[in-house]
Amino acid sequence: MFLYLFQQNPLAAVAFVVGILAGIVVHEAAHATSAYSLGDDTAYREGRVTLNPVAHLELLSVLMIFMVGVGWGSTPVTPSKLRGGLWGPVAVAAAGPASNLIVVALCAVLLQLPAFGGGYLLIMLWFLAFANGLLFILNLIPIPPLDGAAILYPFLPRSLDGFVRFMYQYGPVILIGLLLVSVFLPGISPLSFILALIRPLFIMFGIPPLPV
């Protein structure tokens, strides 16, 4: 995605990368902060309750953003330390996507202001919203280690325990396979389907198409 976008519009490509990096930092900081507020100091002791990018970004993740437009972060959580029983881990998992959705909402508000009506600021803010919308939708997919699995799986019936174990064991492999399909078989790209979902999200928040 980045290389294609860079060929079409270098400024948009840079704005997209900045947006993805910022979105990952916000996402992981939300996980760490929510875990700390619920009694788990694991991430806090590692210095993750912060918006400092150094605490959340990994070199391989940054490289993947430039290669395929998708990256990741990680936040250590000790579920046994969380208050709230079943809801503790669910709340921590949901905090990440929720933070990205809040960024989209804030961008929607700022885009209504005259100062962001055109030029570089418009492009940067629009792609910040786009990147966070992408992270919001992507992380709700119920395939481990994405947050959607941690949000949904605790509520599945015990009869599906085998399925849950299978997904936690092979979920990362499935995600890598879907990513490879998106890269090498763009005609049936799962990532394209995810990108298509951003449009109704933008419509809901009143974010217009980027006029470039």
N, C-alpha and C positions, 0 to 999 in steps of 0.2 A: 504493500500500500504506500509506504513512504517514498520508495523510488519512483513509482508511477506518479504520485502526487508532486514530487520534486520536479519531474520532467514537465508537468503541466503548469505548476505554480510554486516556485521555490519558497516564497513567503508563506503560502498556505501549508507547505510541508513542514517548515520550521514551527509554525503555530501549532500544528497537529502534535508534533513531538513534545513541545513544551506543555501542551494540554494534557497529553497522556502521562507525562512525568509528574505533573502537578496532581493529576487525578489519583495516581498510585500513592503518592505521598499522603494526600488527604484520606484516602481509603484505609491505608494501614495505620495512620495516626488515629483514625476513628476506632478501629479494632482495639488498639492498645489503650486508648483512653476509656473506652467502654469496659474493657476487662478490668482495668485498674479501679474504676468506679464501682465495680461489682465484687471487688475483693481480691482479684488476682494481680499480684505485683510482678509477675514474671517479665512482662514486656517493659514495665516501668524500670526495673532493675537493669535492663539492657539499654536504657535510654531511648525507648521507642515512643514514649508519650511526648511527642514533639512533631513539629512540621519541618524539622531539619531533613532535607532530602538524603543526606549521608546516612541517616539512621534507617532508611527504608529501601533505598535503591540498590540493586545488585548489578554488577557489570554485565553479566550474561543477559539479564532482563533488559537493560538499556540497549544492548546490541540487537536483541530480538525486536525491539521497537523500531529500530532503523531498518531491519530486514523485512519484517512482516507486519509491522504496525501494532503489535500486541506485546505487552510486557506484564510483569507481575511483581509483587512484593510478598513478604511473609512476616507474620507477627506471632511470636511464641505465646501460647495460651495454655494454662493448666486448668482444665475444666473442674477438677476437684476443689479448687480454691474459690470458684465462683459462687456467689449467692444466687438464690432464685430457683434452685433445683433445675428442672428441665429447661426452664426459660432463660437461665443464665447464658449457656453457650449459644442458644438461639439468638439472644439479644446481641451478643458480641459479634456473631456472624452477620446479623442484619445491619449492624452499625456501618459496615464498610459500604455496601451498596446505597444505604440511606444517605451517607455523606456525599456520595457522587450525585445523587438526585438533588440534594440541597444545593450543590454547586451549579447544576443545570438551572434550578429555579432562580438563584442569584444572578446568573448570567442573563436569564430572560428579563429580569427587572432592569439590569444595567443597560441592556440593549434597547430599552425604551427611552433612554436618556439621550439628548442631543449630542453629548460629547462622544458617544459611541455610534454615531450615525453613519460613519464612513471611515475610510482609510485603514491604517495599520491597526488601530484600536478595535475596529469592528471585526477584522479578520482574526485577531488574537482572541477576542472574547468569544466569537462564534465557534472557533475550533476548541476553545476551552470547554464550552458547552457540549460540543460534539464528542470530544474525548471522554468527558465524564458520563455522557449518555451511553456511550459504548461500554464503558466499564460497569455502569449500572446494569445494563441488560446482560452483558456477558457473565457477570458474577452471579446472576440469579439462575443460571443454568444449573440444574441439580445433578451435576457430575463432579465428584470429588477431584481435586481439593477446592473447587469453587464454592462460594458461600451458599449458593442455592441448595447444595446437598446438606450442609449443616443446619439450614433453616427448615428443610422439608423432612429429612430422614427421621428425626426424633418422633415425628407424629405418624409414621407409617406403622401398620399393624405388625405384630410379632411374626406373623406368617411370612413376612417379606424380609426377615432377618438374613436369609441366605443371599437375597438380592443385594441387600445393603453391604454385606461383607464382600461380595463380588465387586461391587462398585468402588468401595474404598481400596480394594486391592488393584483393580485394573483401571480405575477412573483416569489417572494420569496418562496411561497408555492410550486410552480412548481419546483424550483431549489432544495428545500429540498427533494421533492419526487424523483427527478432524482438521487440525492445523495444516498438516501436510497435504491433505486433500484441497484445502483452500488455496495453498500456494501453487500446487502443481496441476490441479484440475479446477481452474477458476469458474468453469461453466456450471459446476455443481457445488460451488463453494458454500459451506456452512456459514462462513464469516459473512458472506454476502446477505444471507438471510438475517443475520443479527444486525447488520448495517441497515437493512430495510426497516427494522423495527424502530430505528431512531427517528424516522420521519413522523410517525404518529405521536411519539413522545414530544417532539418539537412542536407539533401542531397543538398538543394539549397545553403547552406552556406559552404558546404564541410566539415562538421563535421563527422568524422568516427564513427562507432559503438564502444561502450566501450569495450576494449579487456580484460574483466574480467569474 
